[in-house]
Amino acid sequence: MDLSTGQLVLATILKILFILLVVVGAFAPILIWAERRQSAMMQDRLGPTRANLRLFGKDIRLAGLLHPLADAVKFIFKEDFVPPKADRFLHSMAPIIALVPAVGAFAVIPFADTMFWDHLGDVLPRTGPVSGPQIAMQVAPIDIGILFLFAITSTGVIGAAVAGYASDNKFSLLGGVRAASQMVSYEVALGLTIVPCFMIYGSLRLEDMGAWQASHQTWGIFSLPMTLAFILFFTASIAESKRIPFDLPEGESELVGGYLTEYSGMKFGMFFMSEFVEVVGLAALATVLFFGAWDVPFLFRDGFDLPGSWGFTIPGTAILIGDRLPVVHWGVLLIQVIAFLIKIIVLIWLQLMIRWTLPRFRYDQVMMLCWKGLLPLALLNILFTGVVVLAPGALAAMKFLGIVVLIACGYALSRVDRPLPLPTPASDLEGAKVPT
């Protein structure tokens, strides 16, 4: 039995509200606070502490959480300045063109497994069909989900280019040209880095990619071709979002503020918001492609099934705890949504760590990294993935090699911040024998 038209419209509206409330209403403002707070901890500063509310004679600061609210108030009431010779229509349209595609990309992102409306309070069978209407836990479950995502996000480059052109400012124009060339270049590399996902998962639907990882009880990141694809994808995605160390379109030391130079008030706030929404969107896409989407280890459609066969009763009660823990359908969906959001938060944290660790590249270095680095490596990884897919049993063997590569990368990153040995003071060298 299918959903009626009214139920389908209601379900779609609720899913859209969930995306807007979580991504735009919660993630983006909190991400602004988290970036300031994390950068302060990394640089040994206090961070955001000045915004406060005075209640009953006491200043309530909430560890700086009031700063995003203060920013929003400032953006709303600040003067909307437009240069006298600027194109007012294009100047106003550019922030909209930049923000709308970033939010629209979430239409095809699945955040949980399929919902069976008539069985929310039941424990579903682990396998097999389930009767009743089904609701996909994404706004638009379309056959070409990943292609739609790339098509709609690629229009974001138009916003930066139009902003630079319409501002009647040479620094803005240079920033717009930089943004256009950088984003177009890295879109090519970004698309090639995820071709191994199509080859292994065998689908363009994002929900099918998540279901493949859940059914095979392994996340894509643990397979060697996908491990290499994730490293290339994550690098290209940071460059695509124009954030440090790839923020050349906004290079303050060279272009004042790039294509944002002549923007103020809520128009600047929309550009600001679109950048953070892109960060969340890229983290969500990486979660679906490489980290199992909504999948939780040992969680199936009927509940948890832990390794082994064991059980015990809590003394003094009749509560039995064992390797099998049945969970009703709505509970399974809730756990999946929470797990999906936690994965996104971890990947956002990783992006912030990179942002406040690496210095800005030169523009020629950014373009060389794309065309001479990421692009050839992505093509080689496609060839390697084809060999792995065609060779019998090779995909299972690659799983263990992917884990080894992840451990090696983690060890290498842990050694980056180790201090270099200090030079020996000249006083300690007095009287030392000099080899002849």
N, C-alpha and C positions, 0 to 999 in steps of 0.2 A: 504494500500500500504506500503510495506516494503522499507527500505533503500537499495540502490544499494551497491555493494561491495566497490566502491570507496568512497561513502558517509560514510559507516560504518567505513572504515579504517581512514578517515579524522577525524571523530568524536572521535574515540578512541585515535588518536594521540593528539588531542586538549585536551582531558580529562587528558591524561598522563602528558602533559605539564603543565596543570593547577595544578595538584597534586605536580609536581616537583617544580614549581615556588613558590607555596604558602607554601608548607611544608618544602622543603629543601632550597629553595632560599630566603624565607621571614621569616617563623615562627621560624626555628631553629636559624639563626643568631640573630634575634631580641630577642628570648628567652634567649640567652646568655647575651645580654645587660640587659634585664629585670631582670634576676636573680641577676646580680651584683648591679643593681640600687635598686631593692627592698630590698636586704640584707643590702645595705648601709643605706637606710632609716630606717630599723628596728633596726640597730645597731648604729645609729647616726654617720655615716661616710659620707665622700664626694662621695665615689663610683668612677666609671670610669670617669676620667677627663683628663688623660695625653695625650692620642692620639689626634692629632690635625693636621689640614692643615693650612699652612701659605699662605694667599692670600692678596695681596696689603698691606703687612706689619702687618696683623692682624691674630691672631691664632683663627681658627674656630674649635670648639670642638663638637658642636651639642649634648650637654648633654651626651657625652660618646658614641654616636652611631657609632663613627669611630673605637671603640675598636674591634668589631667583624671582621671588615675589616683588622685591624692590626694583629689580631690573624691568619686570613687566610693566609696573606702574610708570617707570621712567620712560620706557619706549612709547607707551600710550600717550603720555602728555607732553612729550618732547616735540619741538617744532619740526614739521616736515619741510625741510629745505630742498628746493629744486633750483639748480643753476638757471640763470635767466635765459640762456641760449640752448638749454637742453630740450630734448624731445619729451614733453611732459607725459604723453601717453605711453611711450616705450619705457620711460623712466619708472612709471608706476606699474607697468606690467611685468617687468623683469623679476621682482621678488616673488610674484605669484607663479611665474613660469618655473622658478627655482624650487619653490616649496611644494606645489601640488604634485609633481611626479614623485618626489621623495616619499610623500604620504601614500600616494596611490600604489606604490610598489608593494605595500603590505596586503593588497587585495588577494594575492595568490600565495601568501605565506601561511602554511598550515601550523596551528599551534597545539593541536591534539588529534587523536585518532577520531574516527567516525562516531557520532553520537546516535544511539538508538533511542528515539524519544519515548517509546512505550515501555522501555525496560530500564529506566534510570535508577530505579530502586532494586533491581535484580542483579544477581551474579550471573554474568553471561558465560556461555560455554567458551572454552579457549579457542576452539576452531569451529568451522562450519558456519552456515548462514544463520542469520537472526531475522525473524519476522518483524514487520512494522516499518514505519517511516524512518529514514536515515537523514542525518544532518551533517554535512561536511563542516569540519571546524576550520574553515577559511571562507573568506568573503566570496571568492570567485574560483571554484574548482574547474579550471579549464584545461583542455588537452595540451596546450602549448604554454604552460605556466611560466617556465623559465624564460622562454622567448618573449612573452608579454612583459615580464619584469625588466628585461634588458631593453626592450623597445621603449617602455615608458620612462625609465630612468635616464636613457640616452638623451631625452629632450631637456634634461636639466642643464646641459651645456649651453643651450640657447639662452637661458636666463642670465648666465654670467657674461656671455658675449653681448647680449642686448644691453645689459647694465653698463658695460664699458663703452659701447657705442653711443648710447643715449645721454651720457653724463656731460658731454662737451668738456672733457678733461683728458689731457694726453696721458696722464698716469692711469686713469681709469681705462682708457682705450688699450694701453699696453697690458694692463692686467686682464682685460677681457680676451685679448689675443692669446695671452699666455694660458688662460684658463681653457679656452677652446682647444688649442693644440694639445695641451696636456691631457685633458679629459678624453678627447677623441683617440689619442694614442693609447692611453691605458684601457679604454674600452675594448680595443682590439685584443690586447693582451689578456684582459679580464675574461673575455669570452672564450679564448683558447684555453685558459687554465682550467675551465670546468668541463671541457669536452670529455675528459676521462670519466666524469660522473655520468654522462649520457651513455657511454660505452659499457660501463659496469652495471648501472642500475637499469638500463634498457628502457628509459622513459624520459619524457620531458615534463611530466607532471611532478610538482614538488611533493605532493602528498604520497605519490608512489615511491619516490626516493626515500622518504621517511619510513614508509611501510616496508621497503626492501631491507633496510638496516634493522628494523625491529624483528622481522621474520627470520633473518639470518643471525640474529643475536650478536651482531658485531657492528660497530660504527665504522663509517667509511675511512676515518682518519687512521685506522690501524692497518689498512692495506697500503703497501708501499707506493703504488701509483697515486693513490689518493692522498697519501702523506705529502708527496712531492707537489701534488696539485694544490693542497691547502697552503703550503708555504708560498707558492707563486701567487695564488689567489689572494691571500691576506696582504701580501706586499702590494699587489696591483690595486686592491680595494682601498688601502690607505691613500695611495696616490690619487685614485679616482675621487676620493672625498676631499682632496685639496687640504689636507691637514699636515702639520709638521711630521716628518721632515720634507714634505712635498708641498708646502704652502707657498710656492713661488708666485701664483697669481695675486697674493695679498702681501708680498714681501715688503714689510714696512721700511726696511733699510734702503730699498731701491724704488718703490712705487708708492710711497706714503701709505696707501691702504688698498692699492690695486683697484679692481672694479667696484669696491665698496667706498671709495674715497668720498663721493658726493652723495652718500646715503646717510640718513639720520632717522630718528624716530622709529615708528613701527615698520617702515620699509627695511631698515637695517636689521630690525628684530626678526623679520621674516627670513632674511638671508642667514642670520645667526641660527634661527631655529631649523632651517633646512639642512644646515651642516650637521647638527646634532641628530636630526632624524635620519640622515644618511648613515651616520655611525651606527645607530640602532638597527637600521635596515640591513647593513652589511653584516653585522653580527648575527642577525636572525637568519639571513641566507646561508652564512657559513655554518650555523647550527643545523639547518636542514640538510645541507649537502654533505657535511663531514662529521657531525657529532650526533647523529641519530635522531635529529628533530625532537619529537616528544618522548623518545624511547628512554626508559629507565631500566637499568640492569635488574633482571629477575622479576620484572613486572609484566604480566600478561593480561589478556582481556578479562580473565576471571580472578585476578589478584596476584599476590606474590607467590613465587615458587623458588625457594632458596635451595642452594646445593645440598645434596645429601638427603638422608631420611632420618629425621629425629623429631623429638617433641618432649615437652615436660609441662607439668601443671604447677602454677604458682601456689606455694604453700598457703593454706588457709582459705583458698578460693577454688572455684570450679573453672577458672580460666585456663584454657589449654593453648600453649604456644608451641608451634612446630614449624617444619619447613614449608608448609602450605598455609597461606593466610588469605582466605577469600575476601575480596573487596567488591562492594556493589559498584555498578557501572558509573554512577556519578562521582564516586570516590576515585575510581581509576582515572577518569577524565580530569579531575581536579589535580591529582598528582602529576599527570602528564603536563598540564598547563604550567604548574609551578616549576617542574623540572626544565621545561622549555625556557621559561623566563630566567632561571638561574644560569643556564648555559649562556644566554645572551649577556647577562651581567658579567660573567667571567671573561667573555670575549671583548666586551667594552673595556673592562679593566686592563686587559692586555693592550688594547689600542691606546689607552691613556698612558700606560707605562712606556710604550714606544714614543709617544708624542713628547713626553717630558724627559726622554733619555738621549735621543739623537739630535744633532744639530741640523740646520737647514742645508739641503744640497744646493749646488749651483744649478742653473736652469739646463745647461748642457749636460750635466751629470744625470739629471732627472730623465731627459729624453734618451740618453745613451743607455740608461738602465732599462728602459722600456724596449727599445728597438734592438739593442745588442745583447741584452741580458734576458729579460723575462720572455720576450717573444720566441727566441730560438729554444729556450729551455722548455717552454710550453709545447712547442711543436715536437721536440724530442720526447717529452712525456706522453704525448698522444701516441707516438710510434711505439714507445715502451708499453703503454697500456694495451694497444692492439695485440702485441705479442703475448702479453699476459692473458688476455681474454681468450685468444685462440689456442694457447698451449693448454692441454688437459692437466688439471690439478695445480696450475701455476698460481691461480688467484688465491687458493688456500695457503700456499707456501708464502706468498707475499705478505700475508697478514702478520707473520712473526717478524719479517724484515721491517715492516712499518713501525712496529713497536720499538725495535732496536734504533731506528732513525730518530724517533721521538725522544728516546732516552738520551741519545747522543746530543741532540739539539738542546735538550734541557740542561745537560751538563755543561755544554759550551756557553749557554747563556748565564749559568750560575758562576762562571769564571770571569765574566766580562768586568764586573765591578770590583775585582780584587785589586788592591793597590799595588803599584809597582814598587820594587825595592828602592829604598832611599839611597842616594849616593853616600859614600863613606866620607865623613868630615875630614878636612885637610889635617886637623890636629891629630887624628888617629893614624895618619900616614907617616907622621914624623918618626924617624928611626926604623921604618920598615925597610926590609931588604928589597932593592930593586933588581930584578933579574937582568943579567947581562947577556 
